[in-house]
Amino acid sequence: MNNPNGVYGFRRIIFDQNISTTQNIILIQGADALLATIRLIENVRKLVDESPLKNAYISPDIPFTLSNLCYQAGLASTILFNGSAKGYKESKLSFKLRIERVNYVNHLCKTQGLETPTLKSRSIRNALTHIDEYLADALTAEPNVAWFIDTAIESRDQFEPISGLKTKFCRAYIKDEDKIIHLDKEVSLLSLQEECTALLAVVFGQSVSKVSQ
């Protein structure tokens, strides 16, 4: 297998000399996604806290932030924990490297006693990364459903639906639970933030400082 002869950037990319340059470069994309997820969690809480209206959070940055948060969490999960079977169009080498990465991360987590149930969850990962497929099915599955999409609200029962309708959520932030509800999945942002922070330390040797408010 060929590897790059040079790697240039304004940050540390090669973090483990015991694995190939290629694996270092791919894994560092996972580190970036972990840090991005942490910052976006902090940002969605900040946007809600700074909203001029309480209980109705109207910042135009909220939809983008929620969408990007879910994308980055899904990307981190894919790079670090996707141990699924070989894809139809995936090369043998790409599959081999992917499984090596998953085994590498799992070994480090096991050694340190680190559990990451949110980022390891295949069902959550798929719901976040295959958003077009999952939405197509969810939006057309049943009649009389009202959807909260990329919104932040105080509580999941804050708004009473019109008689005969039921309420469902897509990438919706529920402030009083500090959760994102996405289709039939619920993600605690505190747990996700803690998993991302711990993985950065255990796998990449990086510490995360809290952004000043």
DRENPA-3360 file (N, C-alpha, C; in nm, 2 decimals, always signed):
BEGIN
1 = MNNPNGVY = +0.08/-0.12/+0.00/+0.00/+0.00/+0.00/+0.09/+0.12/+0.00 ~ +0.06/+0.22/-0.09/+0.13/+0.34/-0.09/+0.08/+0.43/+0.02 ~ +0.17/+0.52/+0.06/+0.14/+0.62/+0.16/+0.19/+0.76/+0.12 ~ +0.13/+0.87/+0.16/+0.18/+1.00/+0.12/+0.33/+1.02/+0.17 ~ +0.41/+1.08/+0.08/+0.55/+1.11/+0.12/+0.56/+1.23/+0.21 ~ +0.46/+1.32/+0.20/+0.46/+1.44/+0.28/+0.32/+1.47/+0.32 ~ +0.31/+1.53/+0.44/+0.18/+1.58/+0.49/+0.20/+1.72/+0.55 ~ +0.12/+1.81/+0.49/+0.14/+1.95/+0.53/+0.01/+2.01/+0.59;
9 = GFRRIIFD = +0.02/+2.08/+0.69/-0.10/+2.15/+0.75/-0.05/+2.23/+0.87 ~ -0.15/+2.31/+0.92/-0.12/+2.40/+1.03/-0.17/+2.35/+1.16 ~ -0.16/+2.22/+1.17/-0.20/+2.15/+1.30/-0.13/+2.01/+1.29 ~ -0.14/+1.95/+1.41/-0.08/+1.81/+1.42/-0.17/+1.71/+1.35 ~ -0.12/+1.64/+1.25/-0.19/+1.54/+1.17/-0.15/+1.40/+1.21 ~ -0.02/+1.38/+1.21/+0.04/+1.25/+1.25/+0.05/+1.25/+1.40 ~ -0.04/+1.17/+1.46/-0.05/+1.16/+1.61/+0.00/+1.03/+1.66 ~ +0.01/+0.93/+1.58/+0.06/+0.80/+1.62/+0.15/+0.73/+1.52;
17 = QNISTTQN = +0.28/+0.73/+1.55/+0.38/+0.67/+1.45/+0.36/+0.52/+1.44 ~ +0.28/+0.46/+1.52/+0.27/+0.31/+1.51/+0.16/+0.27/+1.40 ~ +0.09/+0.36/+1.35/+0.00/+0.33/+1.24/+0.04/+0.41/+1.12 ~ -0.02/+0.37/+1.00/+0.03/+0.43/+0.88/-0.01/+0.58/+0.87 ~ +0.06/+0.65/+0.78/+0.02/+0.79/+0.75/-0.12/+0.80/+0.71 ~ -0.16/+0.71/+0.62/-0.30/+0.71/+0.57/-0.40/+0.70/+0.68 ~ -0.38/+0.61/+0.77/-0.47/+0.60/+0.88/-0.47/+0.72/+0.98 ~ -0.35/+0.78/+1.00/-0.34/+0.90/+1.08/-0.43/+1.01/+1.01;
25 = IILIQGAD = -0.42/+1.03/+0.88/-0.49/+1.13/+0.81/-0.64/+1.11/+0.82 ~ -0.68/+0.99/+0.80/-0.83/+0.96/+0.81/-0.88/+0.97/+0.95 ~ -0.81/+0.92/+1.05/-0.85/+0.93/+1.18/-0.86/+1.07/+1.23 ~ -0.77/+1.16/+1.19/-0.77/+1.30/+1.23/-0.90/+1.37/+1.18 ~ -0.96/+1.32/+1.07/-1.09/+1.37/+1.03/-1.19/+1.34/+1.14 ~ -1.18/+1.23/+1.20/-1.27/+1.19/+1.31/-1.25/+1.28/+1.43 ~ -1.12/+1.32/+1.46/-1.10/+1.41/+1.57/-1.16/+1.55/+1.54 ~ -1.15/+1.59/+1.42/-1.21/+1.72/+1.38/-1.36/+1.72/+1.40;
33 = ALLATIRL = -1.42/+1.60/+1.36/-1.57/+1.59/+1.38/-1.61/+1.59/+1.52 ~ -1.53/+1.52/+1.61/-1.55/+1.52/+1.75/-1.55/+1.67/+1.81 ~ -1.45/+1.74/+1.78/-1.44/+1.88/+1.83/-1.55/+1.96/+1.77 ~ -1.58/+1.95/+1.64/-1.69/+2.03/+1.59/-1.82/+2.00/+1.66 ~ -1.84/+1.87/+1.69/-1.97/+1.83/+1.76/-1.97/+1.90/+1.90 ~ -1.86/+1.90/+1.97/-1.86/+1.97/+2.10/-1.89/+2.12/+2.09 ~ -1.83/+2.18/+1.99/-1.85/+2.33/+1.97/-1.99/+2.36/+1.93 ~ -2.05/+2.27/+1.85/-2.18/+2.30/+1.80/-2.28/+2.27/+1.92;
41 = IENVRKLV = -2.26/+2.18/+2.00/-2.34/+2.16/+2.12/-2.34/+2.28/+2.21 ~ -2.22/+2.33/+2.23/-2.20/+2.46/+2.31/-2.28/+2.57/+2.24 ~ -2.27/+2.58/+2.11/-2.33/+2.69/+2.04/-2.49/+2.68/+2.04 ~ -2.54/+2.56/+2.03/-2.69/+2.55/+2.03/-2.74/+2.59/+2.17 ~ -2.67/+2.55/+2.27/-2.72/+2.60/+2.41/-2.71/+2.75/+2.42 ~ -2.60/+2.81/+2.36/-2.58/+2.95/+2.37/-2.69/+3.03/+2.30 ~ -2.72/+2.98/+2.18/-2.82/+3.04/+2.10/-2.96/+3.04/+2.17 ~ -2.99/+2.93/+2.23/-3.11/+2.92/+2.31/-3.11/+3.01/+2.43;
49 = DESPLKNA = -3.00/+3.01/+2.50/-2.99/+3.10/+2.62/-3.00/+3.25/+2.59 ~ -2.95/+3.28/+2.47/-2.95/+3.43/+2.43/-3.07/+3.47/+2.35 ~ -3.16/+3.38/+2.33/-3.28/+3.41/+2.25/-3.36/+3.53/+2.32 ~ -3.40/+3.63/+2.24/-3.48/+3.74/+2.30/-3.62/+3.69/+2.35 ~ -3.67/+3.59/+2.29/-3.80/+3.53/+2.33/-3.77/+3.40/+2.41 ~ -3.82/+3.38/+2.52/-3.81/+3.26/+2.60/-3.92/+3.16/+2.56 ~ -3.89/+3.04/+2.56/-3.98/+2.93/+2.52/-4.00/+2.92/+2.37 ~ -3.96/+3.03/+2.30/-3.97/+3.02/+2.15/-3.84/+3.07/+2.10;
57 = YISPDIPF = -3.76/+2.98/+2.05/-3.62/+3.02/+2.01/-3.61/+3.04/+1.86 ~ -3.59/+3.17/+1.83/-3.61/+3.20/+1.69/-3.48/+3.24/+1.62 ~ -3.36/+3.22/+1.67/-3.24/+3.26/+1.61/-3.23/+3.19/+1.47 ~ -3.20/+3.26/+1.36/-3.18/+3.20/+1.23/-3.07/+3.10/+1.22 ~ -2.98/+3.11/+1.32/-2.86/+3.01/+1.32/-2.90/+2.88/+1.38 ~ -3.01/+2.87/+1.45/-3.05/+2.74/+1.51/-3.06/+2.62/+1.41 ~ -3.14/+2.64/+1.30/-3.15/+2.53/+1.21/-3.02/+2.48/+1.15 ~ -2.93/+2.57/+1.11/-2.80/+2.53/+1.06/-2.72/+2.46/+1.16;
65 = TLSNLCYQ = -2.72/+2.52/+1.29/-2.64/+2.46/+1.39/-2.68/+2.32/+1.43 ~ -2.81/+2.29/+1.43/-2.86/+2.16/+1.46/-2.83/+2.06/+1.35 ~ -2.85/+2.11/+1.23/-2.82/+2.02/+1.11/-2.67/+1.99/+1.11 ~ -2.58/+2.09/+1.13/-2.44/+2.06/+1.13/-2.39/+1.98/+1.25 ~ -2.46/+2.00/+1.36/-2.42/+1.92/+1.48/-2.45/+1.77/+1.45 ~ -2.56/+1.74/+1.40/-2.60/+1.60/+1.37/-2.51/+1.54/+1.26 ~ -2.47/+1.63/+1.16/-2.38/+1.58/+1.05/-2.25/+1.54/+1.11 ~ -2.19/+1.63/+1.19/-2.06/+1.61/+1.25/-2.06/+1.49/+1.34;
73 = AGLASTIL = -2.16/+1.47/+1.42/-2.17/+1.36/+1.51/-2.18/+1.23/+1.43 ~ -2.25/+1.23/+1.32/-2.26/+1.11/+1.23/-2.13/+1.08/+1.17 ~ -2.06/+1.19/+1.13/-1.93/+1.17/+1.06/-1.83/+1.11/+1.16 ~ -1.82/+1.16/+1.28/-1.73/+1.11/+1.38/-1.76/+0.96/+1.41 ~ -1.89/+0.93/+1.42/-1.93/+0.79/+1.44/-1.89/+0.70/+1.33 ~ -1.90/+0.75/+1.20/-1.87/+0.67/+1.09/-1.72/+0.64/+1.08 ~ -1.64/+0.74/+1.10/-1.49/+0.73/+1.09/-1.44/+0.64/+1.21 ~ -1.49/+0.65/+1.32/-1.43/+0.59/+1.44/-1.49/+0.45/+1.47;
81 = FNGSAKGY = -1.62/+0.43/+1.44/-1.69/+0.31/+1.49/-1.77/+0.23/+1.38 ~ -1.76/+0.27/+1.26/-1.83/+0.19/+1.16/-1.77/+0.06/+1.12 ~ -1.81/-0.04/+1.19/-1.75/-0.18/+1.16/-1.85/-0.26/+1.08 ~ -1.94/-0.20/+1.00/-2.03/-0.28/+0.93/-1.97/-0.36/+0.81 ~ -2.04/-0.45/+0.75/-1.99/-0.53/+0.64/-1.95/-0.44/+0.52 ~ -1.86/-0.50/+0.44/-1.81/-0.43/+0.32/-1.92/-0.38/+0.23 ~ -1.91/-0.25/+0.20/-2.01/-0.19/+0.11/-1.99/-0.24/-0.04 ~ -2.10/-0.23/-0.11/-2.10/-0.28/-0.25/-1.99/-0.22/-0.33;
89 = KESKLSFK = -1.98/-0.08/-0.32/-1.88/-0.01/-0.40/-1.75/+0.02/-0.33 ~ -1.74/-0.04/-0.21/-1.62/-0.01/-0.12/-1.50/-0.11/-0.17 ~ -1.38/-0.06/-0.19/-1.27/-0.14/-0.23/-1.23/-0.23/-0.12 ~ -1.16/-0.34/-0.15/-1.11/-0.43/-0.05/-1.01/-0.35/+0.05 ~ -0.93/-0.27/-0.01/-0.83/-0.19/+0.07/-0.91/-0.10/+0.17 ~ -1.00/-0.02/+0.11/-1.08/+0.07/+0.19/-1.15/+0.00/+0.31 ~ -1.21/-0.11/+0.28/-1.27/-0.19/+0.38/-1.17/-0.24/+0.49 ~ -1.06/-0.29/+0.44/-0.95/-0.34/+0.54/-0.91/-0.22/+0.63;
97 = LRIERVNY = -0.89/-0.11/+0.57/-0.84/+0.01/+0.65/-0.95/+0.05/+0.75 ~ -1.07/+0.05/+0.71/-1.19/+0.09/+0.79/-1.19/+0.00/+0.92 ~ -1.19/-0.13/+0.89/-1.20/-0.22/+1.01/-1.07/-0.21/+1.10 ~ -0.96/-0.18/+1.04/-0.84/-0.16/+1.12/-0.86/-0.04/+1.21 ~ -0.92/+0.07/+1.16/-0.94/+0.19/+1.24/-1.04/+0.16/+1.35 ~ -1.15/+0.09/+1.32/-1.24/+0.06/+1.42/-1.18/-0.03/+1.53 ~ -1.10/-0.12/+1.50/-1.03/-0.21/+1.60/-0.93/-0.13/+1.68 ~ -0.86/-0.04/+1.61/-0.77/+0.05/+1.68/-0.84/+0.14/+1.79;
105 = VNHLCKTQ = -0.95/+0.20/+1.75/-1.03/+0.29/+1.84/-1.09/+0.20/+1.95 ~ -1.15/+0.09/+1.92/-1.21/+0.00/+2.02/-1.10/-0.05/+2.12 ~ -0.98/-0.08/+2.07/-0.88/-0.13/+2.16/-0.84/-0.02/+2.27 ~ -0.83/+0.10/+2.22/-0.79/+0.21/+2.31/-0.90/+0.24/+2.41 ~ -1.03/+0.23/+2.36/-1.14/+0.26/+2.45/-1.15/+0.15/+2.56 ~ -1.13/+0.02/+2.51/-1.13/-0.09/+2.61/-1.02/-0.08/+2.71 ~ -0.90/-0.04/+2.67/-0.79/-0.03/+2.76/-0.82/+0.08/+2.86 ~ -0.89/+0.18/+2.83/-0.91/+0.29/+2.92/-1.05/+0.28/+2.99;
113 = GLETPTLK = -1.12/+0.17/+2.96/-1.26/+0.16/+3.02/-1.36/+0.26/+2.97 ~ -1.34/+0.31/+2.85/-1.43/+0.41/+2.79/-1.55/+0.35/+2.72 ~ -1.67/+0.39/+2.76/-1.79/+0.35/+2.69/-1.84/+0.46/+2.61 ~ -1.88/+0.44/+2.48/-1.93/+0.54/+2.40/-2.06/+0.49/+2.33 ~ -2.17/+0.47/+2.40/-2.29/+0.41/+2.35/-2.36/+0.50/+2.24 ~ -2.35/+0.63/+2.25/-2.41/+0.71/+2.15/-2.34/+0.70/+2.01 ~ -2.21/+0.73/+2.02/-2.13/+0.73/+1.89/-2.11/+0.59/+1.84 ~ -2.12/+0.49/+1.92/-2.11/+0.35/+1.87/-2.24/+0.30/+1.81;
121 = SRSIRNAL = -2.35/+0.36/+1.84/-2.48/+0.32/+1.79/-2.50/+0.32/+1.64 ~ -2.51/+0.21/+1.58/-2.53/+0.20/+1.44/-2.66/+0.26/+1.39 ~ -2.77/+0.24/+1.47/-2.90/+0.29/+1.44/-2.90/+0.45/+1.44 ~ -2.83/+0.51/+1.54/-2.83/+0.65/+1.55/-2.74/+0.70/+1.43 ~ -2.63/+0.64/+1.41/-2.54/+0.68/+1.30/-2.61/+0.68/+1.17 ~ -2.68/+0.58/+1.14/-2.75/+0.57/+1.01/-2.86/+0.67/+1.00 ~ -2.93/+0.70/+1.11/-3.04/+0.80/+1.11/-2.98/+0.94/+1.08 ~ -2.86/+0.96/+1.13/-2.80/+1.09/+1.11/-2.74/+1.11/+0.97;
129 = THIDEYLA = -2.67/+1.00/+0.92/-2.60/+1.01/+0.80/-2.68/+0.99/+0.67 ~ -2.78/+0.90/+0.68/-2.86/+0.87/+0.57/-3.00/+0.94/+0.58 ~ -2.98/+1.08/+0.60/-3.10/+1.16/+0.63/-3.20/+1.16/+0.52 ~ -3.16/+1.15/+0.40/-3.26/+1.15/+0.29/-3.34/+1.03/+0.29 ~ -3.28/+0.91/+0.30/-3.36/+0.79/+0.30/-3.45/+0.78/+0.42 ~ -3.40/+0.81/+0.54/-3.48/+0.80/+0.66/-3.59/+0.90/+0.66 ~ -3.57/+1.02/+0.61/-3.68/+1.12/+0.61/-3.79/+1.08/+0.51 ~ -3.74/+1.03/+0.39/-3.84/+0.98/+0.29/-3.94/+0.88/+0.35;
137 = DALTAEPN = -3.88/+0.79/+0.43/-3.97/+0.69/+0.49/-4.05/+0.75/+0.60 ~ -3.99/+0.83/+0.69/-4.06/+0.88/+0.81/-4.17/+0.98/+0.77 ~ -4.15/+1.06/+0.67/-4.25/+1.16/+0.64/-4.37/+1.11/+0.56 ~ -4.35/+0.99/+0.50/-4.46/+0.93/+0.43/-4.52/+0.81/+0.49 ~ -4.48/+0.78/+0.62/-4.51/+0.65/+0.68/-4.66/+0.65/+0.72 ~ -4.71/+0.76/+0.77/-4.85/+0.77/+0.82/-4.91/+0.91/+0.80 ~ -5.04/+0.91/+0.80/-5.11/+1.04/+0.79/-5.12/+1.12/+0.92 ~ -5.16/+1.24/+0.91/-5.19/+1.32/+1.02/-5.08/+1.34/+1.12;
145 = VAWFIDTA = -4.96/+1.38/+1.07/-4.84/+1.40/+1.15/-4.79/+1.54/+1.13 ~ -4.77/+1.62/+1.24/-4.71/+1.75/+1.23/-4.56/+1.74/+1.27 ~ -4.47/+1.80/+1.20/-4.33/+1.78/+1.22/-4.26/+1.90/+1.27 ~ -4.18/+1.89/+1.38/-4.08/+1.99/+1.42/-3.95/+1.96/+1.35 ~ -3.90/+2.04/+1.27/-3.77/+2.01/+1.19/-3.67/+2.12/+1.22 ~ -3.55/+2.08/+1.27/-3.44/+2.17/+1.29/-3.49/+2.29/+1.38 ~ -3.56/+2.26/+1.48/-3.61/+2.37/+1.57/-3.56/+2.34/+1.72 ~ -3.57/+2.45/+1.79/-3.54/+2.44/+1.94/-3.66/+2.48/+2.01;
153 = IESRDQFE = -3.71/+2.40/+2.11/-3.83/+2.43/+2.19/-3.80/+2.40/+2.33 ~ -3.88/+2.45/+2.42/-3.86/+2.44/+2.56/-3.88/+2.29/+2.61 ~ -3.99/+2.23/+2.56/-4.03/+2.09/+2.60/-4.10/+2.03/+2.49 ~ -4.10/+1.89/+2.49/-4.15/+1.82/+2.38/-4.30/+1.83/+2.37 ~ -4.37/+1.87/+2.48/-4.52/+1.88/+2.48/-4.56/+2.03/+2.49 ~ -4.46/+2.12/+2.45/-4.49/+2.26/+2.46/-4.60/+2.31/+2.38 ~ -4.62/+2.25/+2.26/-4.72/+2.30/+2.16/-4.82/+2.18/+2.15 ~ -4.95/+2.22/+2.17/-5.05/+2.12/+2.15/-5.09/+2.11/+2.00;
161 = PISGLKTK = -5.08/+1.99/+1.94/-5.11/+1.98/+1.80/-5.26/+2.00/+1.78 ~ -5.30/+2.03/+1.66/-5.44/+2.04/+1.62/-5.50/+1.90/+1.64 ~ -5.63/+1.91/+1.68/-5.70/+1.78/+1.71/-5.69/+1.68/+1.59 ~ -5.65/+1.56/+1.62/-5.64/+1.46/+1.52/-5.50/+1.44/+1.47 ~ -5.41/+1.53/+1.51/-5.27/+1.53/+1.46/-5.18/+1.48/+1.57 ~ -5.07/+1.41/+1.54/-4.96/+1.38/+1.63/-4.84/+1.45/+1.60 ~ -4.75/+1.47/+1.69/-4.63/+1.55/+1.67/-4.50/+1.46/+1.67 ~ -4.42/+1.49/+1.57/-4.29/+1.41/+1.56/-4.18/+1.51/+1.53;
169 = FCRAYIKD = -4.05/+1.47/+1.55/-3.94/+1.56/+1.55/-3.83/+1.51/+1.45 ~ -3.76/+1.60/+1.39/-3.65/+1.58/+1.31/-3.54/+1.68/+1.35 ~ -3.43/+1.63/+1.41/-3.32/+1.71/+1.46/-3.37/+1.83/+1.54 ~ -3.46/+1.80/+1.64/-3.52/+1.91/+1.72/-3.45/+1.90/+1.86 ~ -3.41/+2.02/+1.91/-3.35/+2.04/+2.04/-3.46/+2.07/+2.14 ~ -3.46/+1.98/+2.25/-3.56/+2.00/+2.36/-3.48/+2.05/+2.48 ~ -3.50/+2.18/+2.51/-3.41/+2.25/+2.61/-3.42/+2.19/+2.75 ~ -3.54/+2.16/+2.79/-3.55/+2.12/+2.93/-3.50/+1.97/+2.96;
177 = EDKIIHLD = -3.47/+1.90/+2.85/-3.41/+1.77/+2.86/-3.26/+1.77/+2.81 ~ -3.22/+1.88/+2.74/-3.09/+1.89/+2.68/-3.07/+1.77/+2.58 ~ -3.17/+1.75/+2.50/-3.17/+1.64/+2.41/-3.20/+1.68/+2.27 ~ -3.15/+1.61/+2.17/-3.20/+1.62/+2.03/-3.29/+1.49/+2.01 ~ -3.41/+1.52/+1.96/-3.49/+1.41/+1.92/-3.49/+1.41/+1.77 ~ -3.46/+1.30/+1.71/-3.45/+1.28/+1.57/-3.52/+1.15/+1.52 ~ -3.63/+1.17/+1.46/-3.72/+1.06/+1.42/-3.75/+0.98/+1.55 ~ -3.71/+0.85/+1.55/-3.74/+0.77/+1.67/-3.62/+0.76/+1.76;
185 = KEVSLLSL = -3.52/+0.85/+1.74/-3.40/+0.84/+1.83/-3.39/+0.96/+1.92 ~ -3.34/+0.94/+2.04/-3.31/+1.05/+2.13/-3.17/+1.05/+2.17 ~ -3.10/+1.17/+2.16/-2.96/+1.18/+2.19/-2.94/+1.29/+2.30 ~ -2.89/+1.24/+2.41/-2.85/+1.34/+2.52/-2.73/+1.42/+2.48 ~ -2.74/+1.55/+2.47/-2.62/+1.63/+2.43/-2.51/+1.62/+2.54 ~ -2.55/+1.61/+2.66/-2.45/+1.60/+2.77/-2.37/+1.47/+2.75 ~ -2.44/+1.36/+2.73/-2.37/+1.23/+2.71/-2.28/+1.24/+2.58 ~ -2.34/+1.29/+2.47/-2.26/+1.30/+2.35/-2.14/+1.39/+2.37;
193 = QEECTALL = -2.15/+1.50/+2.44/-2.04/+1.59/+2.46/-1.93/+1.52/+2.54 ~ -1.97/+1.45/+2.64/-1.88/+1.37/+2.73/-1.81/+1.27/+2.65 ~ -1.88/+1.19/+2.56/-1.81/+1.09/+2.48/-1.71/+1.15/+2.38 ~ -1.75/+1.26/+2.32/-1.65/+1.33/+2.23/-1.53/+1.38/+2.30 ~ -1.55/+1.44/+2.42/-1.43/+1.49/+2.49/-1.34/+1.37/+2.54 ~ -1.40/+1.26/+2.58/-1.32/+1.15/+2.63/-1.25/+1.09/+2.51 ~ -1.31/+1.07/+2.40/-1.25/+1.01/+2.28/-1.13/+1.10/+2.23 ~ -1.14/+1.23/+2.23/-1.03/+1.31/+2.19/-0.91/+1.29/+2.29;
201 = AVVFGQSV = -0.94/+1.27/+2.41/-0.83/+1.25/+2.51/-0.77/+1.11/+2.49 ~ -0.85/+1.01/+2.48/-0.80/+0.87/+2.48/-0.74/+0.83/+2.35 ~ -0.80/+0.87/+2.24/-0.75/+0.83/+2.11/-0.65/+0.93/+2.05 ~ -0.67/+1.05/+2.07/-0.58/+1.15/+2.01/-0.50/+1.23/+2.10 ~ -0.51/+1.21/+2.23/-0.43/+1.29/+2.32/-0.46/+1.44/+2.33 ~ -0.58/+1.47/+2.29/-0.62/+1.61/+2.29/-0.71/+1.65/+2.41 ~ -0.69/+1.76/+2.47/-0.78/+1.81/+2.57/-0.87/+1.92/+2.51 ~ -0.98/+1.94/+2.56/-1.08/+2.04/+2.51/-1.11/+2.15/+2.61;
209 = SKVSQ = -1.08/+2.27/+2.58/-1.12/+2.38/+2.67/-1.25/+2.43/+2.64 ~ -1.33/+2.47/+2.74/-1.46/+2.53/+2.72/-1.45/+2.67/+2.66 ~ -1.54/+2.69/+2.56/-1.54/+2.82/+2.50/-1.60/+2.92/+2.59 ~ -1.54/+3.04/+2.61/-1.60/+3.14/+2.70/-1.72/+3.19/+2.64 ~ -1.82/+3.21/+2.73/-1.95/+3.26/+2.69/-1.95/+3.42/+2.68;
% end
